[in-house]
Amino acid sequence: MILINCPYCGEREQSEFSNGGEAHVARPKNPEALSDKDWGQYVFYRSNPKGIFYERWVHTHGCRKWFNAVRDTSTDTFLKIYRLDDNRPDISEFKSTLKSPSGEPSVGSGNFAVKK
């Protein structure tokens, strides 16, 4: 069981939360000027790194408030949780918590990786 420390309610089980995807995605400055392809990029395409990543979460079965987190996606370790109005921490201050090399690529599952 993973515990998440809601910045409003305190520590709760992960089952009370929902992941909202990548945090700090900038909205387009001139949305009326975007092509369909550009809109598709903005709406559907997100980073999916293996390692340390900014995410947005909501306490769905609790206070229902949104917050941001820095999480190591390779180990499901929450490194920092902060409110939406707090300053974004610099990603370089966090170290990966992966204990041993997994042999997988840094992005994606590796299902389509070319073996040399």
C-alpha positions in Angstrom: 0.0 0.0 0.0 1.3 3.4 -0.9 0.6 6.4 1.4 0.2 9.9 0.0 0.6 12.9 2.2 -2.3 15.2 1.1 -1.1 18.8 1.8 -4.6 19.6 3.1 -5.7 16.4 4.9 -2.5 14.6 5.8 -1.4 11.0 5.0 -4.0 8.8 3.3 -4.1 5.6 1.2 -3.4 5.9 -2.5 -6.9 4.5 -3.3 -8.3 7.9 -2.2 -6.4 9.8 -4.9 -6.4 10.1 -8.7 -3.5 11.0 -10.9 -4.1 14.0 -13.1 -1.1 13.5 -15.3 1.9 15.8 -16.0 2.0 19.0 -13.9 3.1 22.4 -15.1 1.9 22.1 -18.7 1.7 25.6 -20.2 -1.5 26.6 -21.9 -1.1 28.0 -25.5 -0.7 31.8 -25.5 -2.7 32.2 -28.7 -5.2 29.3 -28.9 -7.1 30.7 -31.8 -3.9 30.5 -33.9 -3.2 26.9 -33.3 -3.7 24.3 -36.0 -5.5 21.0 -35.3 -2.1 19.3 -35.1 -0.9 21.8 -32.5 -4.1 21.4 -30.5 -3.6 17.6 -30.6 0.0 18.0 -29.3 -1.2 20.2 -26.4 -4.2 18.1 -25.4 -2.9 14.5 -25.9 0.9 14.4 -25.8 2.7 14.3 -22.5 6.1 13.3 -21.2 6.3 9.8 -19.8 9.7 9.5 -18.3 11.1 6.7 -16.2 12.4 8.5 -13.2 11.7 11.8 -11.5 8.7 13.6 -12.8 6.3 16.4 -11.9 2.7 15.2 -11.5 -0.7 16.6 -10.6 -2.9 14.7 -8.2 -6.4 15.1 -6.7 -7.7 13.8 -3.4 -10.8 12.3 -5.0 -12.3 10.6 -2.0 -11.3 13.2 0.5 -11.0 17.0 0.4 -11.2 16.9 -3.5 -8.4 19.4 -3.8 -5.7 19.3 -6.4 -2.0 19.4 -5.6 1.4 18.7 -7.3 4.0 16.1 -6.6 7.5 15.2 -7.5 7.5 11.4 -7.9 10.1 8.8 -9.1 8.0 6.8 -11.5 10.5 3.9 -11.5 9.8 3.2 -7.8 6.5 5.0 -7.1 8.3 7.0 -4.4 6.8 10.5 -3.7 9.8 12.8 -3.2 7.8 16.0 -2.6 4.2 17.1 -2.4 3.2 20.7 -2.7 0.1 22.9 -3.2 -0.7 24.4 -6.6 0.2 27.9 -5.3 3.6 26.8 -4.0 6.7 27.4 -6.0 7.8 24.5 -8.2 10.9 22.8 -6.8 13.9 22.4 -9.1 14.0 18.9 -10.4 17.8 18.8 -10.1 17.5 18.7 -6.2 16.1 15.2 -6.3 18.0 12.0 -6.8 16.5 8.8 -8.3 15.6 6.3 -5.7 16.0 3.3 -8.0 18.1 0.8 -6.0 19.6 -1.2 -8.9 19.6 -0.9 -12.7 16.5 -2.3 -14.2 17.8 -2.8 -17.7 14.9 -0.9 -19.2 15.2 2.3 -21.3 14.7 5.7 -19.6 11.4 6.3 -21.5 8.5 3.9 -22.0 8.2 0.2 -21.4 10.9 -0.9 -23.8 8.5 -3.1 -25.7 9.5 -1.5 -29.0 13.2 -0.9 -28.1 15.6 -2.0 -30.7 18.1 -4.5 -29.3 21.7 -4.2 -30.5 
